[in-house]
């Protein structure tokens, strides 16, 4: 039952349990129904609404930086996007429509947090324990929920705890879930009298009109957010933005034939001209795929980056005030950090109410923020920028997510009795086979796990590729032919050694910047080092030799008719190129095989 009712009490079994109701979880649910004709599944979603990141992120100006036609499911395309880069609200509405079109409402349980998953080797099932949260609590961060539970008690967080079992477990929790915490080296948070908001947990009740605002961060969210705070809708009196490293900023891409043509004609053409939508989507996909060459270590990739960097520096100097030219000149290669596609952030730097600085936040007082030189302060400001205190009514954290804590706080215990995190620690960092599976965790598939992030293409395409692979691998289990499917340890090690080796040749690892892809130990557990065309083909055909399948006895008994059919096909092929005498010999050979199979069956 979708909504506040949640799962009912008592032990229950589902053939498939999906954790997460974002793009990945919904895509998996759709394909279970259409590809495998499976309806005995459920989607357990912690938040109070569907959409994952597009439900929880509601900050002003939120939008996708991938063109809308390509940021949608290939089997559920939307023909009437309002703009070439859809706003977050419209993407959320699109996901809701997909849920309705595929009749998934009754399979989804909201305000339901999975706290542990444990493999039971005796019955070859996953035991999934989850809590029924009070409405709205699931929209809080894990740290905030824990604080409420510690200070007020569990009854203020959840109403019940239940355990279900399933044959197949799918994790679609995503990587951009938990907001990055308050900077540990900045004291004074508790005594600040104003509002502190994270962009990933926006509080729409806060009034910005006439307020002094400090924004921490200059990533994609901040670039979308800051111009809106200066607009008449929010009316901030002054905005001070703290920048650690300057981003590479690209002008927003315009659709073919321009924005006006797209808004006026694209919905009509996509709806009424057969094949136009598919063609337009393919053109956008090809355009993004051509960008892949930007991230390599080859000489031609370096030349491509050099050319682009000259263009972007020219764009920056023509767009922003001269006083910011020095601090907005990146010292690292383009592509090392996530690029920003912008139409409003650079122009808003001309606003007299706006200040951009690389001075670091040193401490916080009751109504002010204290700034001073830090390790990342630009040389131009280290000498001219002295420590100072600025008035602050609101602090907005746009400092990203806790991306290197996979699945936290969810505990997943495999067949060896160890948790997924313990396995990661033992192996030197988060790693999965093709970002989807790990030995010791049978019948479990992860969507968008470690090393799944691309720097150039649509995350939705990557999710669809992983869903397609998982559907093929779980088919024997759901059809009753197999009891267990598990990737081999050697396949996991081989794949991850290959990925880490190839990542060393990319700009993510060697571009000279500090990014959220690479951890303090130098391991990149985030980036996918190959093209999406390569991924699509590779995931289309699972490498079955990398998997151990525990087939059931009835599948072995049913094998001989298949052998007969295969031999018959061979016989017909031989007949085309051979004489009839060869065909007779082949048929006699088939008879011998069938007879032996029947004797085996007995």
C-alpha positions as CSV (number, residue, x, y, z in Angstrom):
1,X,0.0,0.0,0.0
2,X,1.6,3.3,-1.1
3,X,1.5,6.1,1.5
4,X,1.5,6.2,5.2
5,X,0.0,2.7,5.7
6,X,3.3,0.9,4.9
7,X,3.8,-2.9,5.2
8,X,1.5,-4.8,7.4
9,X,2.7,-6.7,10.6
10,X,3.8,-10.3,10.7
11,X,6.4,-12.3,8.7
12,X,6.0,-12.2,5.0
13,X,7.9,-13.3,1.9
14,X,8.5,-11.5,-1.4
15,X,10.3,-13.0,-4.4
16,X,12.2,-9.6,-4.8
17,X,12.7,-6.8,-2.3
18,X,14.0,-3.5,-3.8
19,X,15.5,-1.0,-1.4
20,X,15.0,2.5,-2.7
21,X,12.3,4.3,-4.7
22,X,14.4,6.5,-6.9
23,X,15.2,6.1,-10.6
24,X,17.0,2.8,-10.1
25,X,14.4,1.2,-7.9
26,X,11.5,2.2,-10.2
27,X,13.4,1.1,-13.3
28,X,14.0,-2.3,-11.7
29,X,10.3,-2.6,-10.7
30,X,9.2,-1.8,-14.2
31,X,11.4,-4.4,-15.8
32,X,10.4,-7.1,-13.3
33,X,6.8,-6.7,-14.4
34,X,7.5,-6.4,-18.1
35,X,10.6,-8.6,-18.7
36,X,10.0,-11.4,-16.1
37,X,6.2,-11.1,-15.5
38,X,7.0,-10.9,-11.8
39,X,4.5,-9.0,-9.6
40,X,5.5,-10.5,-6.2
41,X,8.0,-7.8,-5.3
42,X,8.0,-4.6,-3.1
43,X,9.9,-1.4,-3.1
44,X,10.9,-0.2,0.4
45,X,11.5,3.6,0.4
46,X,12.7,5.5,3.5
47,X,11.5,8.9,2.4
48,X,7.8,10.0,2.4
49,X,7.6,10.3,-1.4
50,X,8.8,8.7,-4.6
51,X,11.8,9.9,-6.6
52,X,14.9,9.5,-4.5
53,X,17.2,12.5,-5.0
54,X,14.4,14.2,-7.0
55,X,12.0,14.0,-4.0
56,X,14.4,15.1,-1.3
57,X,16.3,17.8,-3.1
58,X,14.0,20.9,-3.4
59,X,16.4,23.8,-3.1
60,X,15.7,26.8,-5.3
61,X,16.9,26.5,-8.9
62,X,17.4,22.7,-8.8
63,X,17.5,21.3,-12.3
64,X,19.2,18.5,-14.2
65,X,22.4,19.2,-16.1
66,X,21.8,16.4,-18.6
67,X,19.3,17.2,-21.4
68,X,15.8,16.1,-20.5
69,X,15.3,13.7,-23.5
70,X,18.3,11.7,-22.3
71,X,17.5,11.9,-18.6
72,X,14.5,9.6,-18.8
73,X,13.9,5.9,-19.1
74,X,14.2,4.5,-22.6
75,X,11.1,2.5,-22.2
76,X,9.0,5.3,-20.7
77,X,10.0,8.4,-22.6
78,X,8.4,11.8,-22.0
79,X,7.5,13.8,-25.1
80,X,6.6,17.2,-23.5
81,X,9.5,18.4,-21.4
82,X,9.0,22.1,-20.6
83,X,12.7,22.9,-21.1
84,X,15.8,21.3,-22.5
85,X,17.1,20.9,-18.9
86,X,14.2,20.0,-16.8
87,X,13.7,21.5,-13.3
88,X,13.7,19.1,-10.4
89,X,10.0,19.3,-9.8
90,X,9.2,18.2,-13.3
91,X,11.6,15.2,-13.1
92,X,9.8,14.2,-9.9
93,X,6.4,14.4,-11.6
94,X,7.8,12.3,-14.5
95,X,8.9,9.5,-12.0
96,X,5.4,9.6,-10.4
97,X,3.8,9.2,-13.9
98,X,6.0,6.2,-14.6
99,X,4.9,4.6,-11.4
100,X,1.2,5.1,-12.4
101,X,1.7,4.0,-16.0
102,X,3.3,0.7,-14.8
103,X,0.8,0.3,-12.0
104,X,3.4,0.1,-9.2
105,X,1.6,2.0,-6.5
106,X,0.6,-1.1,-4.5
107,X,4.2,-2.4,-4.6
108,X,5.7,0.6,-3.0
109,X,5.9,1.2,0.8
110,X,7.0,4.7,1.9
111,X,8.4,5.9,5.2
112,X,10.0,2.4,5.5
113,X,13.7,2.2,6.4
114,X,15.6,-1.0,5.9
115,X,18.0,-1.4,8.8
116,X,19.6,-4.8,8.1
117,X,19.7,-7.5,5.5
118,X,21.1,-11.0,6.4
119,X,21.6,-14.0,4.1
120,X,20.2,-17.2,5.6
121,X,22.2,-20.1,4.0
122,X,19.8,-22.8,5.3
123,X,16.9,-21.6,3.2
124,X,18.8,-19.5,0.6
125,X,16.8,-16.4,1.4
126,X,17.5,-12.8,2.5
127,X,16.1,-11.7,5.8
128,X,15.3,-8.0,5.5
129,X,14.5,-6.1,8.7
130,X,12.9,-2.7,8.4
131,X,11.3,0.0,10.5
132,X,8.0,1.8,9.9
133,X,9.0,5.4,10.3
134,X,6.7,8.2,11.5
135,X,5.6,10.3,8.6
136,X,8.2,12.8,7.5
137,X,11.0,11.3,9.7
138,X,12.5,9.5,6.7
139,X,13.1,12.8,4.9
140,X,15.7,13.7,7.6
141,X,19.3,12.8,7.4
142,X,20.6,9.7,9.2
143,X,22.4,11.9,11.7
144,X,19.2,13.9,12.5
145,X,17.2,10.7,12.9
146,X,19.8,9.3,15.3
147,X,19.8,12.5,17.3
148,X,16.0,12.4,17.7
149,X,16.2,8.7,18.7
150,X,19.0,9.4,21.3
151,X,17.4,12.5,22.8
152,X,13.7,11.6,22.7
153,X,13.5,7.9,22.2
154,X,12.8,5.4,19.4
155,X,9.0,6.0,19.5
156,X,9.7,9.5,18.1
157,X,11.3,7.9,15.0
158,X,9.5,4.6,14.2
159,X,6.4,2.8,15.2
160,X,7.3,-0.8,14.5
161,X,10.0,-3.2,13.3
162,X,9.4,-6.1,11.0
163,X,11.4,-8.8,9.2
164,X,10.5,-10.1,5.7
165,X,12.3,-12.6,3.5
166,X,13.0,-12.6,-0.2
167,X,14.7,-14.7,-2.8
168,X,16.4,-11.7,-4.5
169,X,17.6,-8.5,-2.9
170,X,18.1,-5.3,-4.9
171,X,19.8,-2.3,-3.4
172,X,18.9,0.9,-5.2
173,X,19.8,3.3,-2.4
174,X,21.9,5.5,-4.6
175,X,25.2,7.3,-3.9
176,X,23.9,10.9,-3.3
177,X,21.9,10.2,-0.1
178,X,23.4,11.6,3.1
179,X,24.4,15.2,3.2
180,X,28.0,16.0,4.0
181,X,28.2,17.1,7.7
182,X,29.1,20.4,9.2
183,X,32.9,21.0,8.8
184,X,34.5,19.3,11.8
185,X,37.2,22.0,12.1
186,X,34.7,24.9,12.4
187,X,33.6,25.5,16.0
188,X,30.6,27.5,17.1
189,X,27.7,25.7,15.3
190,X,25.7,25.2,18.5
191,X,25.8,28.9,19.5
192,X,24.7,30.3,16.1
193,X,21.3,31.9,16.5
194,X,20.3,31.9,12.9
195,X,19.2,29.1,10.5
196,X,21.6,26.4,9.2
197,X,20.3,24.7,6.1
198,X,21.8,22.0,3.8
199,X,21.0,22.2,0.2
200,X,20.1,18.5,0.2
201,X,17.5,19.0,3.0
202,X,16.0,22.4,2.1
203,X,13.7,24.1,4.6
204,X,11.2,26.1,2.6
205,X,9.8,27.7,5.7
206,X,12.9,29.9,6.2
207,X,12.5,33.5,5.1
208,X,15.5,34.9,3.2
209,X,14.1,38.4,2.6
210,X,16.4,41.1,3.9
211,X,18.8,38.5,5.4
212,X,22.6,38.1,5.3
213,X,23.3,34.7,3.9
214,X,26.6,32.7,3.9
215,X,26.8,29.9,1.3
216,X,29.5,27.3,1.8
217,X,30.5,25.7,-1.5
218,X,30.7,26.4,-5.2
219,X,29.6,23.1,-6.7
220,X,26.6,22.4,-9.0
221,X,24.0,22.9,-6.3
222,X,25.5,26.2,-5.2
223,X,25.7,27.5,-8.8
224,X,21.9,26.8,-9.2
225,X,21.0,28.1,-5.7
226,X,22.9,31.4,-5.3
227,X,21.3,33.3,-8.2
228,X,17.8,32.4,-6.9
229,X,18.6,33.7,-3.4
230,X,19.4,37.1,-5.0
231,X,16.2,37.1,-7.0
232,X,13.0,38.9,-6.0
233,X,11.4,35.5,-5.0
234,X,13.9,35.2,-2.1
235,X,15.3,38.7,-1.7
236,X,18.4,38.1,0.3
237,X,20.0,41.4,1.5
238,X,23.6,40.0,0.9
239,X,25.1,36.7,-0.1
240,X,28.7,35.7,0.7
241,X,29.8,32.6,-1.0
242,X,32.8,30.6,0.3
243,X,34.8,28.8,-2.4
244,X,37.5,26.3,-1.7
245,X,38.5,25.6,-5.3
246,X,37.3,27.3,-8.5
247,X,35.2,25.1,-10.7
248,X,35.3,24.9,-14.5
249,X,32.1,26.5,-15.7
250,X,30.6,25.8,-19.1
251,X,27.9,27.9,-20.8
252,X,24.6,26.0,-20.7
253,X,24.2,23.9,-23.9
254,X,21.3,25.0,-26.1
255,X,19.1,22.5,-28.0
256,X,19.3,22.1,-31.7
257,X,17.7,25.1,-33.5
258,X,17.6,27.0,-30.2
259,X,15.4,27.2,-27.0
260,X,12.4,28.9,-28.7
261,X,12.2,26.2,-31.3
262,X,12.5,23.4,-28.7
263,X,9.8,24.8,-26.5
264,X,7.4,25.6,-29.4
265,X,7.9,22.6,-31.6
266,X,9.7,19.7,-29.8
267,X,6.6,18.5,-27.8
268,X,4.5,18.4,-31.0
269,X,7.2,16.6,-33.1
270,X,8.0,14.1,-30.4
271,X,4.3,13.2,-30.0
272,X,3.1,13.1,-33.6
273,X,6.1,12.4,-35.8
274,X,7.0,8.7,-35.6
275,X,10.6,8.1,-34.7
276,X,11.4,11.7,-34.0
277,X,11.6,11.2,-30.2
278,X,14.0,8.2,-30.6
279,X,16.1,10.1,-33.2
280,X,16.3,13.2,-31.0
281,X,17.3,11.2,-28.0
282,X,19.9,9.3,-30.0
283,X,21.4,12.6,-31.2
284,X,21.7,13.9,-27.6
285,X,23.2,10.6,-26.4
286,X,25.8,10.7,-29.2
287,X,26.7,14.3,-28.3
288,X,27.2,13.4,-24.6
289,X,29.2,10.3,-25.6
290,X,31.6,12.3,-27.7
291,X,32.5,14.1,-24.5
292,X,34.0,10.9,-23.1
293,X,37.4,11.7,-24.7
294,X,37.8,14.6,-22.4
295,X,38.7,12.4,-19.4
296,X,41.5,10.2,-20.8
297,X,45.3,10.4,-20.5
298,X,46.0,10.1,-24.2
299,X,47.7,13.0,-26.0
300,X,44.6,13.7,-28.0
301,X,42.6,13.9,-24.8
302,X,45.1,16.4,-23.4
303,X,44.8,18.5,-26.5
304,X,41.0,18.4,-26.3
305,X,41.2,19.6,-22.6
306,X,43.7,22.3,-23.5
307,X,41.4,23.6,-26.2
308,X,38.3,23.5,-24.0
309,X,40.2,25.2,-21.1
310,X,41.2,28.2,-23.3
311,X,37.5,28.6,-24.4
312,X,36.2,28.4,-20.8
313,X,38.7,30.9,-19.5
314,X,37.8,33.3,-22.3
315,X,34.1,32.8,-21.4
316,X,34.8,33.4,-17.7
317,X,36.8,36.6,-18.3
318,X,34.0,37.9,-20.6
319,X,31.3,37.1,-18.1
320,X,32.4,37.9,-14.5
321,X,33.8,41.1,-12.9
322,X,37.6,41.5,-13.3
323,X,38.1,41.3,-9.5
324,X,37.2,37.6,-9.6
325,X,39.3,36.6,-12.6
326,X,42.2,35.4,-10.6
327,X,40.3,33.3,-8.0
328,X,38.1,31.8,-10.7
329,X,41.0,30.5,-12.8
330,X,41.2,26.8,-12.0
331,X,44.7,25.4,-11.5
332,X,43.7,21.8,-12.4
333,X,42.5,20.1,-15.6
334,X,38.9,20.4,-16.8
335,X,37.0,17.2,-15.9
336,X,39.0,16.5,-12.7
337,X,36.0,17.9,-10.7
338,X,32.4,17.9,-11.8
339,X,31.9,20.6,-14.4
340,X,29.2,23.2,-13.9
341,X,26.7,24.1,-16.7
342,X,25.7,27.6,-16.0
343,X,23.4,30.4,-17.2
344,X,23.0,32.5,-14.0
345,X,25.8,32.1,-11.5
346,X,28.5,34.0,-13.4
347,X,26.2,36.9,-14.3
348,X,25.0,37.2,-10.7
349,X,28.6,37.9,-9.6
350,X,28.0,41.5,-10.9
351,X,25.3,42.0,-8.3
352,X,26.4,44.5,-5.6
353,X,24.8,42.2,-3.0
354,X,27.0,39.3,-3.9
355,X,30.6,38.5,-2.7
356,X,32.7,35.5,-3.7
357,X,35.8,34.7,-1.6
358,X,38.3,31.9,-1.0
359,X,38.7,32.9,2.6
360,X,37.8,29.9,4.8
361,X,35.2,29.7,7.5
362,X,37.2,29.6,10.7
363,X,34.4,29.8,13.3
364,X,30.8,30.8,14.0
365,X,29.4,33.2,16.6
366,X,25.8,34.0,17.5
367,X,25.1,36.2,14.5
368,X,28.3,36.2,12.4
369,X,30.8,34.0,10.6
370,X,34.5,34.5,11.1
371,X,36.7,34.2,7.9
372,X,40.4,33.9,7.5
373,X,43.2,32.6,5.3
374,X,43.2,28.8,4.9
375,X,45.0,26.0,3.1
376,X,42.9,26.6,0.0
377,X,42.8,30.4,0.1
378,X,43.9,31.8,-3.3
379,X,47.2,33.7,-3.3
380,X,45.5,36.8,-4.5
381,X,43.4,36.8,-1.2
382,X,46.0,35.4,1.1
383,X,47.9,38.7,1.1
384,X,45.0,41.1,0.7
385,X,42.3,39.2,2.7
386,X,42.7,39.5,6.4
387,X,40.7,37.7,9.0
388,X,37.3,39.3,9.4
389,X,33.8,38.8,10.7
390,X,30.8,39.1,8.5
391,X,27.1,39.3,9.7
392,X,25.1,36.1,9.1
393,X,21.5,35.4,9.6
394,X,21.4,32.1,7.6
395,X,24.2,29.6,6.7
396,X,23.6,27.4,3.7
397,X,25.7,24.3,3.4
398,X,26.2,23.3,-0.3
399,X,29.1,21.1,0.5
400,X,27.9,17.9,-1.2
401,X,27.3,14.4,0.2
402,X,29.0,11.8,2.3
403,X,29.7,9.8,-0.8
404,X,32.4,7.4,0.4
405,X,30.2,5.7,3.1
406,X,28.4,3.2,0.9
407,X,25.1,1.8,2.2
408,X,25.6,3.5,5.6
409,X,23.9,3.0,8.1
410,X,22.3,-0.1,6.5
411,X,23.9,-3.3,7.6
412,X,24.1,-6.1,5.0
413,X,25.5,-9.4,6.2
414,X,26.5,-12.0,3.7
415,X,27.0,-15.8,3.6
416,X,30.4,-15.5,5.5
417,X,28.9,-13.6,8.4
418,X,30.7,-10.4,7.6
419,X,29.1,-7.1,6.6
420,X,29.5,-5.5,3.3
421,X,31.4,-2.7,4.9
422,X,33.8,-5.2,6.6
423,X,34.4,-6.8,3.2
424,X,35.2,-3.4,1.7
425,X,37.6,-2.6,4.5
426,X,39.4,-5.9,4.1
427,X,39.7,-5.4,0.4
428,X,41.1,-1.9,0.5
429,X,37.9,0.1,-0.3
430,X,34.4,-0.1,-1.8
431,X,34.4,-2.5,-4.8
432,X,31.8,-4.6,-6.6
433,X,31.8,-6.6,-9.8
434,X,30.6,-4.1,-12.5
435,X,29.3,-2.0,-9.7
436,X,26.5,-4.5,-9.0
437,X,27.6,-7.6,-7.1
438,X,30.1,-9.1,-4.6
439,X,31.1,-12.7,-3.8
440,X,29.7,-13.8,-0.4
441,X,26.5,-11.9,-1.1
442,X,24.4,-14.3,-3.3
443,X,21.2,-13.3,-5.0
444,X,22.0,-9.6,-4.3
445,X,22.3,-6.9,-6.9
446,X,23.3,-3.3,-6.4
447,X,22.3,-0.5,-8.7
448,X,24.8,2.4,-9.0
449,X,27.3,1.0,-6.6
450,X,31.0,1.8,-6.5
451,X,32.7,2.9,-9.7
452,X,29.4,3.6,-11.5
453,X,29.6,7.4,-11.9
454,X,30.3,8.8,-15.3
455,X,31.6,12.3,-15.9
456,X,29.8,12.9,-19.2
457,X,26.6,10.9,-19.6
458,X,23.2,10.2,-18.1
459,X,23.0,8.3,-14.9
460,X,19.7,6.9,-16.1
461,X,21.4,5.1,-18.9
462,X,23.9,3.5,-16.5
463,X,21.0,2.4,-14.2
464,X,19.2,0.9,-17.1
465,X,22.3,-1.1,-18.1
466,X,22.7,-2.4,-14.6
467,X,19.0,-3.3,-14.4
468,X,19.2,-5.2,-17.7
469,X,22.2,-7.2,-16.5
470,X,20.5,-8.0,-13.1
471,X,17.3,-9.1,-14.8
472,X,19.1,-11.7,-16.9
473,X,21.0,-13.0,-13.9
474,X,18.0,-13.3,-11.6
475,X,15.8,-14.9,-14.2
476,X,16.9,-18.5,-13.3
477,X,16.0,-17.8,-9.7
478,X,12.6,-16.3,-10.3
479,X,11.7,-19.0,-12.9
480,X,12.5,-21.8,-10.4
481,X,15.5,-23.2,-12.2
482,X,18.1,-22.1,-9.8
483,X,18.4,-21.5,-6.1
484,X,21.4,-19.2,-5.9
485,X,23.4,-16.9,-8.2
486,X,26.7,-15.5,-7.0
487,X,29.6,-13.8,-8.7
488,X,33.0,-15.5,-8.2
489,X,35.7,-14.0,-6.1
490,X,38.2,-14.1,-9.0
491,X,35.9,-12.2,-11.2
492,X,35.5,-9.4,-8.6
493,X,39.2,-9.0,-8.1
494,X,40.0,-9.1,-11.9
495,X,37.3,-6.5,-12.7
496,X,38.3,-4.1,-9.9
497,X,42.1,-4.4,-10.7
498,X,41.3,-3.5,-14.3
499,X,39.1,-0.6,-13.2
500,X,41.6,0.9,-10.7
501,X,44.4,0.5,-13.2
502,X,42.5,2.3,-16.0
503,X,41.3,5.0,-13.6
504,X,45.0,6.0,-13.0
505,X,45.1,7.0,-16.6
506,X,42.2,9.4,-16.3
507,X,41.9,13.1,-15.4
508,X,39.8,12.1,-12.2
509,X,42.9,10.6,-10.6
510,X,45.6,12.7,-12.2
511,X,44.0,16.0,-13.0
512,X,45.6,17.9,-10.0
513,X,42.4,18.6,-8.1
514,X,40.8,17.6,-4.8
515,X,37.5,15.9,-5.8
516,X,34.9,13.6,-4.1
517,X,35.8,10.7,-6.4
518,X,39.1,9.9,-4.8
519,X,39.4,9.1,-1.1
520,X,42.3,10.0,1.3
521,X,44.1,6.8,0.4
522,X,44.1,7.6,-3.3
523,X,41.4,5.0,-4.2
524,X,38.8,6.1,-6.7
525,X,35.6,4.1,-5.8
526,X,33.3,6.5,-7.6
527,X,34.2,6.9,-11.3
528,X,33.5,4.6,-14.2
529,X,36.5,4.8,-16.6
530,X,34.8,3.6,-19.8
531,X,32.4,4.9,-22.3
532,X,28.7,4.3,-22.0
533,X,28.6,2.6,-25.4
534,X,31.1,0.1,-24.1
535,X,29.1,-0.4,-20.9
536,X,25.8,-0.8,-22.7
537,X,27.2,-3.7,-24.9
538,X,29.1,-5.3,-22.0
539,X,26.1,-5.3,-19.7
540,X,23.8,-6.5,-22.4
541,X,25.5,-9.9,-22.4
542,X,26.4,-11.2,-18.9
543,X,29.6,-13.2,-18.6
544,X,28.2,-16.4,-17.1
545,X,31.6,-17.8,-16.5
546,X,32.0,-15.1,-13.9
547,X,29.0,-16.5,-11.9
548,X,28.3,-19.6,-9.9
549,X,24.8,-20.8,-10.3
550,X,23.2,-23.4,-8.0
551,X,20.8,-25.1,-10.4
552,X,17.8,-27.0,-9.0
553,X,17.3,-30.8,-9.7
554,X,14.2,-30.3,-11.8
555,X,16.2,-28.0,-14.1
556,X,18.6,-30.9,-14.7
557,X,15.8,-33.2,-15.4
558,X,14.3,-30.8,-17.9
559,X,17.5,-30.5,-19.8
560,X,17.1,-33.4,-22.3
561,X,14.3,-31.8,-24.4
562,X,16.5,-28.8,-24.8
563,X,19.4,-31.0,-25.9
564,X,17.1,-32.6,-28.4
565,X,16.0,-29.2,-29.8
566,X,19.6,-28.0,-30.1
567,X,20.6,-31.2,-31.9
568,X,17.7,-30.9,-34.3
569,X,18.8,-27.4,-35.2
570,X,22.3,-28.7,-35.9
571,X,20.8,-31.4,-38.0
572,X,18.9,-29.0,-40.1
573,X,22.0,-26.9,-40.6
574,X,23.9,-30.0,-41.7
575,X,21.2,-30.9,-44.2
576,X,21.7,-27.6,-46.0
577,X,25.3,-28.2,-46.7
578,X,25.4,-32.0,-46.8
579,X,23.9,-34.9,-48.6
580,X,20.8,-36.7,-47.4
581,X,23.0,-39.5,-46.2
582,X,24.7,-37.2,-43.8
583,X,21.3,-36.1,-42.5
584,X,20.3,-39.7,-41.8
585,X,23.6,-40.2,-39.9
586,X,23.0,-37.1,-37.9
587,X,19.4,-38.1,-37.0
588,X,20.7,-41.5,-35.8
589,X,23.2,-39.7,-33.6
590,X,20.4,-37.5,-32.1
591,X,18.4,-40.7,-31.4
592,X,21.4,-42.0,-29.4
593,X,21.7,-38.8,-27.4
594,X,18.0,-38.7,-26.6
595,X,18.1,-42.3,-25.5
596,X,21.0,-41.7,-23.1
597,X,19.3,-38.6,-21.7
598,X,16.1,-40.7,-20.9
599,X,18.2,-43.3,-19.2
600,X,19.8,-40.5,-17.1
601,X,16.4,-39.2,-16.2
602,X,15.3,-42.6,-15.0
